[in-house]
């Protein structure tokens, strides 16, 4: 199983929407509840955030590969979750 790393900020409305989608997907598919998801608030952990190449939040990495940056949708997060399981 691959690790998902999500970068966010506390004030980002798109990050809040992403969390809503993630929660919905986990409720719809119990397999997703076992995913390894690391959530990094770039304001609280700037040294970690600065070591990655992205501009917009939320940004998702699957292991070390950036797979989504910016405004999310539920389908994109579902695809990310499925790829993390494979």
N, CA, C and O of each residue as an XYZ file, in Angstrom:
344
protein
N       0.840     -1.180      0.000
C       0.000      0.000      0.000
C       0.886      1.245      0.000
O       1.880      1.318      0.724
N       0.515      2.202     -0.809
C       1.285      3.437     -0.924
C       0.785      4.468      0.090
O      -0.353      4.401      0.557
N       1.649      5.413      0.418
C       1.297      6.474      1.357
C       0.816      7.706      0.607
O       1.433      8.145     -0.364
N      -0.294      8.252      1.076
C      -0.828      9.508      0.548
C      -0.350     10.625      1.467
O      -0.501     10.539      2.686
N       0.220     11.661      0.891
C       0.592     12.853      1.645
C      -0.239     14.005      1.109
O      -0.238     14.284     -0.090
N      -0.947     14.668      2.010
C      -1.799     15.802      1.643
C      -1.243     17.056      2.301
O      -1.001     17.082      3.508
N      -1.044     18.094      1.498
C      -0.636     19.392      2.025
C      -1.853     20.300      2.050
O      -2.638     20.336      1.101
N      -2.001     21.034      3.151
C      -3.163     21.897      3.332
C      -2.795     23.095      4.194
O      -1.680     23.201      4.705
N      -3.769     23.999      4.340
C      -3.703     25.065      5.330
C      -5.049     25.099      6.043
O      -6.049     24.620      5.506
N      -5.080     25.652      7.226
C      -6.311     25.670      8.017
C      -7.382     26.586      7.430
O      -8.572     26.380      7.670
N      -6.974     27.582      6.672
C      -7.922     28.572      6.149
C      -8.385     28.281      4.724
O      -9.173     29.049      4.173
N      -7.928     27.214      4.126
C      -8.208     26.901      2.721
C      -9.583     26.245      2.554
O      -9.798     25.145      3.062
N     -10.521     26.899      1.849
C     -11.846     26.298      1.653
C     -11.798     25.025      0.807
O     -12.600     24.115      1.015
N     -10.874     24.956     -0.134
C     -10.768     23.753     -0.970
C     -10.228     22.568     -0.165
O     -10.555     21.415     -0.450
N      -9.409     22.857      0.831
C      -8.912     21.796      1.713
C     -10.058     21.227      2.550
O     -10.153     20.016      2.747
N     -10.919     22.110      3.035
C     -12.080     21.659      3.802
C     -12.980     20.787      2.930
O     -13.497     19.768      3.389
N     -13.165     21.188      1.676
C     -13.966     20.403      0.737
C     -13.304     19.045      0.490
O     -13.987     18.023      0.418
N     -11.991     19.037      0.362
C     -11.264     17.784      0.144
C     -11.469     16.830      1.319
O     -11.666     15.631      1.119
N     -11.425     17.358      2.539
C     -11.653     16.515      3.716
C     -13.067     15.941      3.700
O     -13.278     14.786      4.073
N     -14.028     16.746      3.270
C     -15.411     16.265      3.164
C     -15.484     15.103      2.175
O     -16.098     14.077      2.467
N     -14.865     15.259      1.014
C     -14.852     14.180      0.021
C     -14.162     12.931      0.576
O     -14.640     11.813      0.380
N     -13.045     13.126      1.263
C     -12.303     11.995      1.824
C     -13.164     11.241      2.841
O     -13.204     10.011      2.832
N     -13.848     11.977      3.709
C     -14.723     11.348      4.705
C     -15.860     10.584      4.034
O     -16.175      9.461      4.427
N     -16.474     11.195      3.020
C     -17.563     10.530      2.298
C     -17.076      9.229      1.671
O     -17.737      8.195      1.775
N     -15.923      9.286      1.024
C     -15.387      8.093      0.368
C     -15.057      6.996      1.374
O     -15.287      5.817      1.103
N     -14.528      7.369      2.519
C     -14.210      6.371      3.544
C     -15.475      5.731      4.107
O     -15.472      4.552      4.464
N     -16.552      6.504      4.186
C     -17.821      5.937      4.645
C     -18.450      5.039      3.588
O     -19.133      4.071      3.922
N     -18.226      5.351      2.326
C     -18.782      4.561      1.232
C     -17.996      3.274      0.987
O     -18.565      2.275      0.548
N     -16.706      3.291      1.266
C     -15.854      2.133      0.998
C     -14.939      1.902      2.206
O     -13.940      2.604      2.365
N     -15.268      0.937      3.046
C     -14.476      0.687      4.259
C     -12.999      0.394      3.995
O     -12.167      0.622      4.873
N     -12.653     -0.106      2.805
C     -11.236     -0.374      2.492
C     -10.408      0.904      2.573
O      -9.228      0.851      2.918
N     -11.004      2.043      2.263
C     -10.275      3.310      2.279
C      -9.859      3.722      3.692
O      -8.921      4.502      3.859
N     -10.550      3.203      4.707
C     -10.227      3.579      6.090
C      -8.852      3.073      6.516
O      -8.290      3.553      7.500
N      -8.309      2.103      5.777
C      -6.993      1.549      6.108
C      -5.851      2.237      5.373
O      -4.691      1.860      5.543
N      -6.160      3.233      4.567
C      -5.117      3.932      3.815
C      -4.169      4.673      4.749
O      -4.567      5.161      5.807
N      -2.911      4.746      4.337
C      -1.923      5.535      5.080
C      -1.964      6.957      4.514
O      -1.507      7.207      3.399
N      -2.518      7.881      5.297
C      -2.657      9.269      4.854
C      -1.935     10.169      5.844
O      -2.246     10.189      7.035
N      -0.976     10.903      5.334
C      -0.218     11.865      6.137
C      -0.707     13.254      5.728
O      -0.604     13.631      4.560
N      -1.239     14.013      6.687
C      -1.745     15.352      6.400
C      -0.784     16.360      7.011
O      -0.490     16.319      8.206
N      -0.301     17.266      6.167
C       0.687     18.255      6.600
C       0.121     19.651      6.397
O      -0.205     20.044      5.276
N       0.007     20.394      7.487
C      -0.387     21.800      7.413
C       0.891     22.584      7.126
O       1.807     22.620      7.948
N       0.942     23.204      5.963
C       2.188     23.857      5.552
C       2.577     25.021      6.454
O       3.747     25.399      6.493
N       1.625     25.594      7.177
C       1.960     26.683      8.099
C       2.554     26.153      9.403
O       3.366     26.828     10.036
N       2.153     24.957      9.800
C       2.671     24.368     11.033
C       3.965     23.590     10.809
O       4.772     23.427     11.724
N       4.150     23.113      9.577
C       5.340     22.324      9.247
C       5.996     22.852      7.969
O       6.095     22.126      6.981
N       6.447     24.118      7.982
C       7.007     24.704      6.761
C       8.270     23.998      6.270
O       8.527     23.967      5.066
N       9.058     23.433      7.179
C      10.284     22.752      6.755
C       9.958     21.518      5.920
O      10.688     21.194      4.983
N       8.882     20.834      6.249
C       8.453     19.676      5.453
C       7.861     20.160      4.138
O       8.221     19.662      3.071
N       6.954     21.129      4.209
C       6.285     21.640      3.007
C       7.286     22.189      1.997
O       7.124     21.994      0.793
N       8.304     22.864      2.474
C       9.292     23.461      1.569
C      10.156     22.426      0.853
O      10.836     22.750     -0.120
N      10.131     21.207      1.323
C      10.923     20.165      0.664
C      10.162     19.500     -0.491
O      10.694     18.612     -1.157
N       8.917     19.933     -0.724
C       8.102     19.413     -1.830
C       7.871     20.518     -2.848
O       7.924     21.702     -2.517
N       7.615     20.124     -4.082
C       7.413     21.073     -5.174
C       5.921     21.209     -5.488
O       5.357     20.409     -6.235
N       5.299     22.222     -4.913
C       3.896     22.518     -5.208
C       3.643     23.986     -4.898
O       4.442     24.641     -4.229
N       2.510     24.497     -5.399
C       2.168     25.894     -5.174
C       0.804     26.035     -4.499
O       0.638     26.839     -3.582
N      -0.172     25.245     -4.960
C      -1.542     25.353     -4.461
C      -1.855     24.245     -3.465
O      -1.288     23.153     -3.520
N      -2.776     24.554     -2.549
C      -3.304     23.529     -1.650
C      -4.790     23.372     -1.930
O      -5.446     24.336     -2.325
N      -5.326     22.189     -1.735
C      -4.607     21.000     -1.314
C      -3.776     20.403     -2.441
O      -4.115     20.517     -3.618
N      -2.700     19.777     -2.056
C      -1.864     19.012     -2.983
C      -1.703     17.614     -2.406
O      -1.503     17.431     -1.206
N      -1.797     16.639     -3.296
C      -1.650     15.238     -2.902
C      -0.440     14.628     -3.583
O      -0.204     14.828     -4.774
N       0.318     13.880     -2.799
C       1.409     13.050     -3.311
C       1.062     11.601     -3.004
O       0.503     11.292     -1.952
N       1.396     10.730     -3.925
C       1.282      9.294     -3.710
C       2.711      8.781     -3.661
O       3.407      8.753     -4.677
N       3.145      8.374     -2.472
C       4.556      8.155     -2.187
C       5.299      9.450     -2.544
O       5.043     10.469     -1.902
N       6.178      9.465     -3.502
C       6.932     10.696     -3.800
C       6.450     11.400     -5.066
O       7.067     12.373     -5.501
N       5.358     10.923     -5.661
C       4.869     11.497     -6.921
C       3.668     12.414     -6.686
O       2.676     12.010     -6.079
N       3.769     13.658     -7.175
C       2.634     14.576     -7.075
C       1.549     14.101     -8.028
O       1.800     13.902     -9.217
N       0.327     13.919     -7.495
C      -0.759     13.399     -8.320
C      -1.934     14.357     -8.450
O      -2.772     14.186     -9.335
N      -2.009     15.366     -7.579
C      -3.089     16.352     -7.704
C      -2.687     17.622     -6.967
O      -2.127     17.575     -5.871
N      -2.985     18.755     -7.592
C      -2.687     20.050     -6.976
C      -3.834     20.997     -7.271
O      -4.247     21.144     -8.421
N      -4.351     21.644     -6.224
C      -5.405     22.630     -6.416
C      -6.780     22.084     -6.091
O      -6.923     21.109     -5.353
N      -7.795     22.733     -6.656
C      -9.189     22.420     -6.351
C      -9.479     20.940     -6.635
O      -9.316     20.483     -7.766
N      -9.908     20.196     -5.611
C     -10.170     18.772     -5.806
C     -11.623     18.509     -6.195
O     -12.489     19.373     -6.054
N     -11.861     17.319     -6.678
C     -13.228     16.831     -6.816
C     -13.240     15.404     -6.274
O     -12.193     14.778     -6.107
N     -14.418     14.916     -6.011
C     -14.539     13.605     -5.368
C     -13.959     12.492     -6.236
O     -13.340     11.563     -5.717
N     -14.151     12.576     -7.546
C     -13.626     11.551     -8.458
C     -12.102     11.493     -8.409
O     -11.521     10.407     -8.401
N     -11.457     12.652     -8.375
C      -9.990     12.690     -8.330
C      -9.469     12.050     -7.043
O      -8.470     11.331     -7.060
N     -10.145     12.313     -5.940
C      -9.719     11.730     -4.666
C      -9.995     10.227     -4.651
O      -9.203      9.454     -4.112
N     -11.107      9.817     -5.237
C     -11.402      8.383     -5.328
C     -10.336      7.659     -6.155
O      -9.897      6.569     -5.790
N      -9.928      8.260     -7.254
C      -8.863      7.681     -8.075
C      -7.562      7.586     -7.274
O      -6.866      6.572     -7.327
N      -7.243      8.637     -6.541
C      -6.061      8.636     -5.678
C      -6.135      7.497     -4.664
O      -5.166      6.761     -4.480
N      -7.279      7.354     -4.011
C      -7.452      6.287     -3.020
C      -7.269      4.912     -3.666
O      -6.598      4.045     -3.108
N      -7.864      4.719     -4.834
C      -7.737      3.427     -5.517
C      -6.290      3.144     -5.908
O      -5.822      2.012     -5.784
N      -5.588      4.159     -6.376
C      -4.179      3.984     -6.737
C      -3.321      3.681     -5.509
O      -2.337      2.946     -5.599
N      -3.693      4.243     -4.378
C      -2.940      3.978     -3.146
C      -3.116      2.534     -2.690
O      -2.220      1.962     -2.068
N      -4.255      1.952     -2.995
C      -4.515      0.565     -2.605
C      -3.780     -0.439     -3.485
O      -3.517     -1.565     -3.062
N      -3.448     -0.031     -4.710
C      -2.838     -0.988     -5.645
C      -1.348     -1.159     -5.419
O      -0.701     -1.929     -6.128
